[in-house]
Amino acid sequence: MVGCTGKTAYKERMERMHIHLDDDTCCLCDDQSRETASHLFGSCTWFKQVLAEVSLWTKDKFLVGNRRQVLLAIKRKHRKQFMNEFMAAVWGAIIYHTWRAKNLKNFKGITVHTSDVVTLIRQDLVERVDFLKASKKARRCRFVQNILI
């Protein structure tokens, strides 16, 4: 998973190994930009749309950048620890579902819409929070009550 491991995008790695690919453009957006980690998690319109929709749901903005920058920004935000842990889990889910959508498009030809990805992210996180809602940290976090609605 590109965003969590720090590895560059598949097409970028192939290019560095001098393996020619017919198409090195991002398969998620229509920008015809090269698929690089900086494009995928920075300027890709598909990824930005996912971030925007998730931000509406969580009522929190995500920094666009590499994983370390984003996780550090989440950690530095002044809020309850449970909320910071939750937002880090949201970021992980965004990265995972972006990677999954990219692989579905590249290897199976299936286009995944941003709204479908956001629904999957929300389902994953609601299940996690539902599982953890009995913990003291979760009970003290007002956001937990809102997310389970």
DRENKOL-286064 format. One line per field, with one value per residue: residue in one letter; y, x negated, z negated of N, C-alpha, C in turn. Coordinates in Angstrom, 2 decimals. Atoms other than C-alpha are relative to their C-alpha. Layout:
# residues N
residu [A  ...]
n_py [Y  ...]
n_px [X  ...]
n_pz [Z  ...]
ca_py [Y  ...]
ca_px [X  ...]
ca_pz [Z  ...]
c_py [Y  ...]
c_px [X  ...]
c_pz [Z  ...]
# end
This chain:
# residues 149
residu [M  V  G  C  T  G  K  T  A  Y  K  E  R  M  E  R  M  H  I  H  L  D  D  D  T  C  C  L  C  D  D  Q  S  R  E  T  A  S  H  L  F  G  S  C  T  W  F  K  Q  V  L  A  E  V  S  L  W  T  K  D  K  F  L  V  G  N  R  R  Q  V  L  L  A  I  K  R  K  H  R  K  Q  F  M  N  E  F  M  A  A  V  W  G  A  I  I  Y  H  T  W  R  A  K  N  L  K  N  F  K  G  I  T  V  H  T  S  D  V  V  T  L  I  R  Q  D  L  V  E  R  V  D  F  L  K  A  S  K  K  A  R  R  C  R  F  V  Q  N  I  L  I]
n_py [-1.16  -1.13  -1.05  0.44  0.52  -0.99  0.40  -0.78  0.67  1.13  -0.41  -0.74  0.99  0.72  -0.91  -0.04  1.27  -0.02  0.87  -0.90  0.19  -0.74  -1.12  -0.34  -1.03  0.37  0.65  -0.43  -1.31  -0.29  -1.08  0.47  -0.23  1.22  0.58  -0.01  -0.11  -1.40  -0.29  0.78  -0.49  -1.45  -0.78  0.83  -0.52  1.09  0.07  -1.23  0.13  0.89  -0.78  -1.00  0.67  0.50  -1.18  -0.40  0.98  -0.09  -1.41  -0.30  -0.06  0.75  -0.58  0.79  0.16  1.38  0.60  -0.55  -1.34  0.10  0.58  -0.98  -1.04  0.58  0.12  -1.33  -0.67  0.02  0.65  1.21  1.03  0.92  -0.65  0.06  1.40  0.22  -0.69  0.79  1.16  -0.51  -0.18  1.35  0.53  -0.73  0.54  1.38  0.06  -0.59  1.05  1.04  -0.53  -0.06  1.37  0.47  -0.65  0.46  1.43  0.59  -0.93  -0.45  -1.38  -0.19  -1.40  -0.55  0.17  1.39  0.10  -0.68  0.89  1.09  -0.56  -0.28  1.28  0.56  -0.74  0.14  1.31  -0.12  -0.82  0.77  1.01  -0.64  -1.04  0.23  -0.40  -1.30  -1.04  -0.23  -0.59  -1.41  -0.71  -0.28  0.35  1.40  0.05  -0.53  0.86  1.23  -0.34]
n_px [-0.84  0.88  -0.06  0.40  1.35  0.93  0.47  -0.57  -1.03  0.43  0.51  1.23  1.04  0.35  0.82  1.34  0.68  0.13  -1.02  -0.88  -1.44  -0.65  -0.77  0.44  -0.89  -0.83  -1.22  -1.14  -0.52  0.03  0.96  1.09  1.25  0.75  -0.34  1.06  -0.55  -0.35  -1.25  -1.11  -0.42  0.13  -0.75  -1.00  -1.34  -0.79  0.38  -0.47  -1.45  -0.18  0.35  -1.04  -1.20  0.29  0.10  -1.38  -0.53  0.70  0.06  1.42  0.74  1.25  1.12  0.42  1.45  0.41  -0.60  0.59  -0.54  -1.41  -0.11  0.53  -1.03  -1.07  0.51  0.18  -1.28  -0.40  -1.29  0.15  0.86  -0.83  -0.33  1.21  0.15  -1.05  0.37  1.08  -0.66  -0.67  1.05  0.38  -1.07  0.04  1.13  -0.30  -1.05  0.57  0.84  -0.90  -0.66  1.03  0.25  -1.18  0.02  1.15  0.10  -1.28  -0.74  -1.19  0.10  -0.62  -0.37  0.41  -1.08  0.06  1.15  -0.35  -0.94  0.79  0.81  -0.92  -0.42  1.14  0.28  -1.14  0.18  1.08  -0.44  -1.04  0.72  0.75  -0.78  -0.11  1.23  -0.08  0.38  -1.09  -1.14  0.30  0.10  -1.34  -0.03  -0.40  -1.45  -0.45  0.40  -0.81  -1.38]
n_pz [0.00  -0.26  1.00  1.33  0.02  -0.51  -1.32  -1.08  -0.76  -0.81  -1.31  0.27  0.32  -1.22  -0.80  0.60  -0.30  -1.46  -0.60  -0.74  0.04  -1.08  0.53  1.35  0.53  1.14  -0.46  0.81  -0.40  -1.43  -0.19  -0.85  0.72  0.30  1.29  0.99  1.36  0.26  -0.72  0.55  1.31  0.05  -0.99  -0.69  0.24  0.60  1.41  0.65  0.18  1.14  1.20  0.24  0.49  1.35  0.86  0.33  0.94  1.28  0.38  0.23  -1.25  -0.05  -0.71  -1.15  0.04  0.24  1.19  1.21  0.19  0.37  1.34  0.94  0.13  0.81  1.37  0.60  0.20  1.40  0.23  0.82  -0.61  -0.78  -1.27  -0.82  -0.45  -0.99  -1.24  -0.60  -0.61  -1.21  -1.01  -0.45  -0.84  -1.28  -0.76  -0.39  -1.03  -1.22  -0.55  -0.51  -1.20  -1.04  -0.46  -0.73  -1.31  -0.78  -0.25  -0.36  -0.84  0.73  0.48  1.30  0.18  1.30  0.97  0.45  0.89  1.25  0.69  0.57  1.09  1.11  0.56  0.73  1.22  0.91  0.62  1.00  1.12  0.68  0.77  1.08  0.66  1.43  0.69  0.67  -0.95  -0.94  0.71  0.27  -1.27  -0.55  -1.41  -0.11  -0.03  -1.29  -1.11  0.02  -0.43]
ca_py [0.00  3.10  5.58  3.46  1.96  5.01  3.07  4.88  4.02  0.84  2.56  4.84  1.83  0.01  3.05  3.21  -0.46  0.43  -1.70  0.02  0.39  1.42  3.69  5.46  7.79  7.75  5.37  7.05  10.57  12.08  14.48  12.38  12.93  10.42  8.04  8.91  8.82  12.63  12.79  10.03  11.50  15.14  16.36  13.45  14.79  11.38  11.26  14.89  14.10  11.18  13.45  16.12  13.67  12.07  15.54  16.40  13.22  13.62  17.42  17.59  18.55  16.32  17.66  16.53  15.13  12.10  9.73  11.16  14.72  13.69  11.50  14.18  16.78  14.43  13.83  17.55  18.50  19.38  16.93  13.80  10.90  8.64  11.18  11.38  7.58  7.56  10.13  8.09  5.07  7.17  8.10  4.43  3.48  6.21  4.91  1.28  1.93  4.17  1.39  -1.12  1.11  1.60  -2.15  -2.90  -0.41  -1.55  -5.30  -5.93  -2.85  -1.99  1.73  2.54  5.77  8.05  7.80  4.00  4.32  6.80  4.43  1.58  3.78  4.84  1.25  0.08  2.82  2.58  -1.14  -0.30  2.40  0.21  -2.46  0.04  2.21  0.61  1.78  4.74  6.72  6.28  7.16  10.48  11.38  13.10  12.31  8.59  9.19  11.20  8.69  5.78  7.61]
ca_px [0.00  -1.67  -0.49  -1.31  -4.63  -6.13  -6.75  -6.20  -3.38  -3.62  -4.14  -6.80  -8.71  -8.55  -10.00  -12.91  -13.66  -13.68  -10.59  -8.58  -4.84  -2.56  -0.52  -1.98  0.97  3.08  5.98  8.18  8.49  8.90  5.97  3.62  0.94  -1.83  -1.00  -3.43  -2.97  -3.01  -0.29  1.83  1.84  1.47  2.98  5.16  8.70  10.20  8.27  9.12  12.81  12.58  10.83  13.50  16.35  14.67  13.93  17.64  18.47  15.82  16.10  12.31  9.94  7.06  3.71  2.70  -0.80  -2.85  -1.84  -4.25  -3.02  0.62  0.14  -1.97  0.74  3.35  1.20  0.56  4.22  5.54  8.35  8.97  6.59  9.42  10.36  6.73  6.59  9.87  8.63  5.45  7.68  9.69  6.48  5.45  8.84  8.59  5.17  6.31  9.45  7.53  5.00  7.83  9.65  6.40  5.79  9.38  9.04  5.55  5.99  9.72  10.87  13.44  13.97  14.70  16.57  15.54  18.96  18.61  15.19  16.48  19.34  16.87  14.62  17.57  18.78  15.31  14.92  18.43  17.76  14.50  16.07  19.07  16.66  14.76  17.64  17.68  14.13  13.57  11.84  14.77  17.38  15.60  15.53  18.74  17.82  18.40  22.07  22.44  20.64  22.84  26.01]
ca_pz [0.00  1.29  -1.33  -4.36  -3.34  -1.70  1.51  4.75  7.09  9.12  12.45  10.97  9.57  12.92  14.65  12.19  12.93  16.66  17.35  20.05  19.57  22.40  20.17  17.15  16.56  13.41  13.87  11.27  12.67  16.13  15.76  17.93  15.27  14.64  11.83  9.07  5.32  5.23  7.90  6.40  2.88  3.83  7.07  8.26  8.67  7.78  4.50  3.71  4.21  1.77  -0.76  -0.33  -0.88  -3.90  -5.31  -5.10  -6.99  -9.69  -9.83  -9.71  -6.91  -5.88  -4.86  -1.39  -1.43  -2.27  -5.06  -7.61  -7.08  -7.38  -10.46  -12.15  -11.44  -12.93  -16.01  -16.57  -16.44  -19.89  -20.53  -22.56  -21.94  -20.77  -18.09  -16.89  -16.75  -14.86  -12.33  -11.81  -11.13  -8.66  -6.84  -6.72  -5.30  -2.65  -1.59  -1.55  0.49  2.92  3.44  3.90  6.42  8.36  8.52  9.55  12.40  13.48  13.25  13.70  15.62  12.93  12.31  8.68  8.02  5.17  3.53  3.38  1.77  -0.81  -1.64  -2.17  -4.32  -6.42  -6.85  -7.89  -10.46  -11.87  -12.47  -14.26  -16.40  -17.18  -18.39  -20.56  -21.77  -25.22  -25.98  -28.31  -25.57  -23.22  -25.84  -26.51  -22.80  -21.57  -18.00  -18.62  -19.32  -16.09  -13.90  -14.94  -13.86]
c_py [1.24  1.00  -0.40  -0.44  1.01  -0.38  0.87  -0.83  -1.06  0.43  0.77  -0.97  -0.75  0.85  0.06  -1.28  -0.18  -1.05  0.92  -0.42  0.84  1.25  0.27  1.10  -0.56  -0.58  0.49  1.33  0.18  1.08  -0.35  0.30  -1.34  -0.49  -0.07  0.10  1.44  0.40  -0.68  0.56  1.50  0.71  -0.80  0.48  -1.06  -0.07  1.23  -0.06  -0.93  0.75  1.00  -0.64  -0.55  1.17  0.52  -0.91  0.15  1.41  0.41  -0.03  -0.82  0.78  -0.91  -0.05  -1.44  -0.47  0.60  1.39  -0.06  -0.53  0.95  1.13  -0.50  -0.04  1.36  0.75  -0.16  -0.52  -1.26  -1.06  -0.96  0.59  0.00  -1.41  -0.32  0.64  -0.70  -1.25  0.40  0.14  -1.36  -0.61  0.69  -0.56  -1.40  -0.04  0.68  -1.04  -1.10  0.45  0.05  -1.39  -0.58  0.58  -0.56  -1.45  -0.66  0.91  0.53  1.42  0.12  1.49  0.46  -0.21  -1.43  -0.20  0.63  -0.84  -1.15  0.46  0.21  -1.30  -0.63  0.68  -0.05  -1.36  0.05  0.76  -0.74  -1.06  0.62  0.96  -0.18  0.46  1.38  1.14  0.35  0.67  1.49  0.84  0.19  -0.44  -1.43  -0.11  0.46  -0.96  -1.25  0.24  -0.34]
c_px [-0.90  -0.03  -0.51  -1.45  -1.03  -0.55  0.65  1.03  -0.61  -0.66  -1.32  -1.15  -0.43  -0.92  -1.43  -0.78  -0.18  0.89  1.02  1.46  0.62  0.70  -0.44  0.86  0.83  1.32  1.24  0.61  -0.15  -1.03  -1.13  -1.37  -0.70  0.39  -1.25  0.66  0.42  1.27  1.16  0.50  -0.14  0.91  1.05  1.41  0.90  -0.27  0.49  1.50  0.32  -0.28  1.10  1.25  -0.21  -0.10  1.38  0.58  -0.64  -0.03  -1.42  -0.70  -1.28  -1.03  -0.32  -1.51  -0.37  0.52  -0.54  0.56  1.43  0.13  -0.54  1.02  1.17  -0.42  -0.09  1.29  0.43  1.43  -0.27  -0.79  0.82  0.32  -1.22  -0.22  1.03  -0.39  -1.17  0.56  0.74  -1.02  -0.44  1.04  0.04  -1.11  0.31  1.02  -0.44  -0.85  0.86  0.69  -0.97  -0.26  1.20  0.03  -1.13  0.09  1.32  0.86  1.27  -0.25  0.78  0.26  -0.34  1.08  0.04  -1.14  0.32  0.98  -0.73  -0.84  0.88  0.46  -1.11  -0.17  1.16  -0.09  -1.07  0.46  1.08  -0.63  -0.65  0.82  0.14  -1.24  0.16  -0.32  1.16  1.18  -0.21  -0.03  1.40  0.14  0.51  1.52  0.54  -0.29  0.86  1.43  0.18]
c_pz [0.00  -1.14  -1.37  -0.05  0.47  1.36  1.06  0.75  0.93  1.30  -0.15  -0.31  1.26  0.88  -0.54  0.25  1.51  0.67  0.65  -0.16  1.09  -0.52  -1.44  -0.62  -1.15  0.51  -0.74  0.47  1.51  0.34  0.96  -0.62  -0.22  -1.38  -0.87  -1.36  -0.28  0.76  -0.69  -1.32  -0.13  0.96  0.77  -0.35  -0.65  -1.50  -0.76  -0.25  -1.18  -1.30  -0.35  -0.60  -1.42  -0.99  -0.39  -1.07  -1.39  -0.57  -0.37  1.34  -0.11  0.80  1.18  -0.03  -0.25  -1.35  -1.29  -0.31  -0.51  -1.42  -1.07  -0.22  -0.85  -1.47  -0.71  -0.27  -1.46  -0.12  -0.82  0.77  0.86  1.37  0.92  0.54  1.08  1.34  0.70  0.68  1.28  1.13  0.55  0.91  1.36  0.88  0.51  1.15  1.30  0.71  0.63  1.30  1.17  0.56  0.74  1.41  0.88  0.41  0.39  0.87  -0.65  -0.52  -1.31  -0.19  -1.42  -1.06  -0.55  -0.99  -1.35  -0.81  -0.67  -1.18  -1.22  -0.67  -0.83  -1.35  -0.99  -0.70  -1.08  -1.23  -0.79  -0.91  -1.23  -0.86  -1.51  -0.77  -0.63  0.96  0.91  -0.68  -0.26  1.28  0.60  1.44  0.20  0.09  1.34  1.14  0.09  0.43  1.46]
# end
